[in-house]
Amino acid sequence: MRRKALEIASNSGSNGMLDRATPKVPTGPLLTSISLLYETSISHTMHLTAAEERILAGEEGPGRQKAIQLTVALGDIYGAKRLIPITSAQVSGASFKTIGDAGIRFLEDFSKTARVSVRASVNPLGLDLRRWKVMGVERDFHSKQERIVEAYDRLGAEPLYSCTPYLAGNRPRKGQHIAWAESSATVFANSFLGAKTNREGGPSALAAAIIGKTAEYGLHLEENRKPGVQIAFESIPDGMVPLAGYLVGKIAGKRIPYLKGLKLTSDEHKAFGAAMAATGAVSMYVFSEPGKGTKTDTKEIEECLRISTSELEKCADDLRGGDSWDLVAIGCPHCSAVELRSMARFLKGRKPSKQSDVWFCTSRKVYARCPREVAVLSEYGKVLCDTCMVVAPVEKMYKTTASDSAKAMVYLPTLGKQKASFRPTKTLLEAISR
């Protein structure tokens, strides 16, 4: 295949335009820019159907041709034998902060000739579309962000603008093949929901959405979904589930971990997986709850490890940071309705301390389901939709941020240029109220 490179800047993490994956276990981004489009497909090793060959030849337009060129190129790189249908896509690379002007040009170019053919939701933006002025976002940033929104609208993408599409209507079923890009969403889909996806990059997820197919490699194959390391916890104290995921990601690396005896709520799985994906290079874990049997294939497990409670406490101390914050940010990944209700119950009857600005980040769908809770939380800070503290331009407004998200502890110091402090949710709620 003859390649013509279109260099697109990509920030570290699932929020940029491209995550790079390996055939065995997708590893996330390794390069800051990568060749995305190909001039002419002269040859390829993957088997394509007659219909797919017609798309590749440009018979269904340049947009679909461009999309299948990218998908086939990635499939060839990772040894895929064929393309497989997907039921949905989730596209990252939606904040101007993470994709920049080059990303805008990429999306605007694609949107001239292509539309998605399956359900495709979009990751968080760099601002709340309705409250960006209240956030303190600059007008120039807003105008660039609007161009991104308009491009995705022309492409036919669903404007969920959330890292938790499974809480906002785009929830795949067990066994379904999908093409999702957001790191926390891919690990939740693979591990808790039982769907099958690699950690796609923004462009590859968008390409899959356009043709309705992805290359069959990596975590789409059962043989690549087996655990390679077993990890157990002595105990996980209240508020430390995100830190448990943080440590598992560091230990597991590229290996899928098997977590025996892990009993968490769905929201705790959300926080656990998000942290694991941020510190590790794998988009899946396997778990079994205490007292329940499992059919997990453990033949490829290389070692068995145990994380002590003292190790979790040391991790909490390492990420503690300072005790004075410009911003308290909750909702990375986006808050669920259960979480909004729980926080509102805790805060009802208390008074704001007004020592820090406060952001509660959630999807617009969840926001709409919880009007009473939103009213309570709004007394203490801003309940924001469409965005989060990781992809918003927090560095323009704040210098120190506290969060209950271990994923945020990875990205706030780098992408957000923040002095970051981890605290459990209850501790933060106590800090913002009296």
C-alpha positions, 0 to 999 in steps of 0.5 A: 500500500502506498501511503500519503501521510496527513500528520494530525497532532495527537495528545497523550491519552484517549482524548486526542485524535488517535490511540495506537493499538497492538494486535495482542492488547491495544496499548493506547497512544505511542506517538504524537502524530501518525499517518492517517490517510492513504493515497491509493490502495495498491495492495492489501493482505486482508480479505475484502468482500466484493462490496468492500472492494467497491468502497475501496475503489471509490465507487461509493464516494471519497469519504467512504473510500477514505474511511475504508483505506484507514481501516484496512491499513490498520488491519493490515498492520495488525494482521487482521484477516477481515473486516467485521460489522459493528453495532456502534462507535464512540469517537474521541478527539472532540475538544479543541484543546486536544485536537487543535487546528489540525484536528478541525481541518481533518474533521471538516475535510471528512464531513464534506463527503462522509456520514456515519452508517451506525450509531456513533456518539462523541466524546466530551468537548472542551466546554459546556455548550450552554454554559461556556461563558459561566465556565470562563472559556475564552471566545476564540476557544468557543468559536473553534469548538463550534467548528468541531461540533458542526463537523460532527453534526454534518457527519451524523454523529450523536451529540452525547459529548460524554465519556460514558455513552453507556449511561446516555443511551449507547449501551452495547450488549454482551458479545457485540463488536463495537469501535470505541475510542475513549479509554475509560469507555472501552475498558467498561465495555469490554470488562463490565458489559462484555462487548468487544472493542479495541481502544480505537483512536479518534480517526479509526473509530470515526472511519469504522462508524462511516463504513460500519465495520472494523478490522478483526484483531486484538480484543475482537478475538477471543484468544486475545481476551485471556488474562495474563496476570492475577491480582488480588486485594487484601481490602479496598477501603472506602473511597479507594476504588479509583486508586485500586484501578490506578495500581492495577494498571501500573502492575498489569502493563500490557497484560489483561488482569484477572481480579478474583473476588472483586465486588464493585458497583457499576459506578465503582467499575467505571472509576476502577477501569478508567484509572486502570486504562490511564496508568496501564496499556490494556483495555480490559480486565476479567473479574469474579465476585466473591463466592461466585464461580467463574469460567475464566481461562487462567492458562496464560496467567504468568504470575499471581500478585496481591496488593495490600491495603498499605499499598493503597494507602501509600498510593493515596499519600503519593497522590495527596498533593496540597490542601488548598485548591482553586477547583474541586472537580468531580465526574471523570468519568462523567457522573451517573444518575446514582452518583448525582443523587448520592451527592445531593443527599449528602449535601442537602441541608448543608451550606457551601463553604465557598473555598474553591470553585466546584465542577460536577461533570455529567452527560446532558442525558443524565443531567436531564433525568436529575433536575432535583439533584442538579438544583441541590448541587448547583448551590455548591458549584457548576453542574456541567455537561458536554465536558470535563476537567481533563479536556476543558482548558482548566490551565487558563483558569486554575492552577490547583485542582482536587478530584476523586478521579485517579484517571484525572491524577494522570492527566491533570498535571500534564494535559491540564498543567495542574497541581493535582490532589486526590481525595475520596468523594466524601472528603471533597463533599465535606470540603465544599460544604459545612 
